[in-house]
Amino acid sequence: MLLSLDLDFSNILMFPPENYPGMIVLRLRKKGRTAVRRIVTRVINHLNKEPLAGRLWVVDEHRIRIYRVAENY
């Protein structure tokens, strides 16, 4: 699984989610340690509700968007 603040990883043409064990891209306004920790805690709590493998999660302060292969074609 890849967890990154680098928005380049949200490009599904360059990094097709189905080719990876899971990618989480954090789109945060504040990138400080406290903000990242809060968002990562929310993501961890969501992991038991939705599979990560082969998907791209884009997470911001207000929501988690999950892109699946079928949604992109």
Secondary structure as GFF3:
##gff-version 3
##sequence-region A 1 73
A	DSSP	beta_strand	2	4	.	.	.	ID=ss1
A	DSSP	three_ten_helix	7	10	.	.	.	ID=ss2
A	DSSP	three_ten_helix	17	19	.	.	.	ID=ss3
A	DSSP	beta_strand	23	26	.	.	.	ID=ss4
A	DSSP	alpha_helix	33	46	.	.	.	ID=ss5
A	DSSP	beta_strand	56	59	.	.	.	ID=ss6
A	DSSP	beta_strand	64	67	.	.	.	ID=ss7
A	DSSP	three_ten_helix	69	72	.	.	.	ID=ss8
###
